[in-house]
């Protein structure tokens, strides 16, 4: 619990820094950092207050892990970041 809380705090500070630094001009990067920051803060708050992350979206239709809005936000941010990286490397 403590290790994951520190990881969440570390990445929240890292992505907050990446958002506020002046030389980030790409809107896709800022958007992806914002999604990831929101997800890490959401999961971090759950870990600090409850000791675990509350997962509440369960898709019984298919065999898929249970997840929450913060997890969705982190994944969306990661997908946007990957898109931005591949788009800029062309």
BADORO-619419 format. One line per 8 residues: number of its first residue (from 1); for each residue y, x, z of N, C-alpha, C. Coordinates in steps of 0.2 Angstrom, whole numbers, plus 5000, padded with zeros to 4 digits. Layout:
residues N
NUM	Y X Z Y X Z Y X Z | ...
This chain:
residues 90
1	4994 5004 5000 5000 5000 5000 5006 5004 5000 | 5007 5009 5004 5013 5014 5005 5013 5018 4998 | 5008 5020 4996 5008 5024 4990 5011 5020 4984 | 5008 5014 4983 5011 5010 4977 5018 5008 4979 | 5020 5007 4985 5027 5005 4986 5032 5011 4984 | 5030 5017 4986 5034 5023 4984 5034 5023 4976 | 5028 5022 4973 5028 5022 4965 5033 5017 4963 | 5033 5011 4965 5037 5006 4963 5045 5008 4964
9	5046 5010 4970 5053 5013 4971 5055 5018 4967 | 5051 5023 4966 5053 5029 4961 5054 5026 4954 | 5050 5022 4951 5051 5020 4945 5057 5015 4944 | 5058 5011 4949 5064 5007 4949 5071 5011 4949 | 5071 5017 4953 5077 5021 4953 5077 5025 4946 | 5071 5027 4943 5071 5030 4937 5074 5026 4931 | 5072 5019 4931 5074 5015 4926 5081 5013 4927 | 5083 5012 4933 5090 5010 4934 5095 5016 4932
17	5093 5022 4933 5096 5028 4930 5097 5028 4923 | 5091 5026 4919 5091 5026 4912 5095 5021 4909 | 5096 5015 4913 5100 5010 4911 5108 5012 4911 | 5110 5015 4917 5117 5016 4918 5119 5023 4915 | 5115 5027 4913 5118 5033 4910 5121 5032 4903 | 5126 5036 4902 5131 5034 4897 5128 5036 4890 | 5123 5040 4889 5121 5042 4882 5116 5038 4879 | 5114 5032 4882 5109 5028 4879 5113 5023 4875
25	5112 5023 4868 5116 5019 4864 5111 5014 4861 | 5105 5015 4861 5100 5010 4857 5099 5004 4862 | 5101 4998 4859 5100 4992 4863 5093 4990 4865 | 5088 4992 4860 5081 4991 4861 5079 4995 4868 | 5081 5001 4868 5079 5005 4874 5082 5002 4880 | 5088 5000 4880 5091 4997 4886 5087 4990 4888 | 5086 4986 4883 5082 4980 4884 5075 4982 4887 | 5072 4987 4884 5065 4988 4887 5065 4991 4894
33	5070 4995 4896 5071 4998 4902 5073 4992 4907 | 5077 4987 4905 5078 4982 4909 5072 4977 4911 | 5068 4976 4906 5062 4972 4907 5057 4976 4912 | 5057 4982 4911 5052 4986 4915 5055 4987 4922 | 5062 4988 4923 5065 4988 4930 5064 4981 4933 | 5065 4976 4930 5064 4969 4933 5057 4968 4936 | 5052 4970 4932 5045 4970 4934 5043 4974 4940 | 5046 4980 4939 5044 4985 4945 5048 4982 4951
41	5054 4980 4951 5057 4977 4957 5053 4971 4960 | 5051 4967 4955 5048 4961 4957 5041 4962 4961 | 5037 4967 4958 5031 4969 4961 5032 4973 4967 | 5038 4977 4967 5039 4981 4973 5041 4977 4979 | 5045 4971 4978 5047 4967 4983 5041 4963 4986 | 5036 4961 4982 5030 4958 4984 5026 4963 4989 | 5026 4970 4986 5022 4975 4990 5025 4976 4997 | 5032 4977 4997 5035 4978 5003 5035 4972 5008
49	5036 4966 5006 5036 4961 5010 5029 4958 5012 | 5025 4958 5007 5018 4955 5009 5012 4960 5009 | 5013 4965 5007 5008 4970 5007 5004 4970 5000 | 5005 4966 4996 5001 4965 4990 5005 4961 4985 | 5003 4961 4979 5007 4958 4973 5003 4951 4972 | 5007 4946 4972 5004 4939 4971 5004 4938 4964 | 4997 4937 4961 4996 4935 4955 4995 4928 4954 | 4998 4924 4950 4997 4917 4950 4996 4914 4943
57	4996 4918 4938 4995 4915 4931 4987 4916 4929 | 4983 4911 4929 4976 4912 4928 4974 4908 4921 | 4972 4911 4916 4970 4908 4910 4963 4907 4910 | 4961 4901 4912 4953 4900 4913 4950 4899 4906 | 4954 4898 4901 4952 4896 4894 4948 4903 4891 | 4951 4908 4893 4948 4915 4890 4947 4919 4896 | 4942 4924 4896 4941 4929 4901 4947 4934 4901 | 4952 4933 4905 4958 4937 4905 4960 4938 4912
65	4962 4944 4914 4964 4945 4921 4970 4941 4923 | 4970 4939 4930 4976 4935 4933 4982 4940 4933 | 4988 4937 4932 4994 4941 4931 5000 4937 4934 | 5006 4940 4934 5012 4937 4936 5018 4938 4932 | 5023 4935 4933 5029 4936 4929 5032 4943 4928 | 5031 4947 4934 5033 4954 4934 5029 4958 4929 | 5022 4957 4929 5018 4960 4925 5019 4959 4918 | 5021 4953 4916 5023 4951 4909 5029 4955 4907
73	5034 4955 4912 5040 4958 4911 5039 4966 4909 | 5035 4969 4913 5033 4976 4912 5030 4977 4905 | 5025 4973 4903 5022 4973 4897 5027 4972 4891 | 5031 4967 4892 5036 4966 4886 5041 4972 4885 | 5043 4975 4891 5047 4981 4891 5043 4987 4888 | 5037 4987 4889 5033 4993 4886 5032 4992 4879 | 5031 4986 4877 5030 4984 4870 5037 4986 4866 | 5042 4984 4868 5049 4985 4865 5050 4992 4865
81	5048 4996 4870 5049 5003 4870 5045 5007 4865 | 5039 5005 4864 5034 5007 4859 5037 5006 4852 | 5039 5000 4851 5042 4998 4845 5048 5002 4843 | 5052 5004 4848 5058 5008 4847 5056 5015 4846 | 5051 5017 4849 5049 5024 4848 5047 5025 4841 | 5042 5021 4839 5039 5021 4832 5044 5020 4826 | 5049 5015 4828 5054 5014 4823 5059 5020 4822 | 5061 5023 4827 5065 5029 4827 5062 5035 4824
89	5055 5036 4824 5051 5041 4822 5050 5041 4814 | 5052 5036 4811 5051 5035 4804 5055 5040 4800
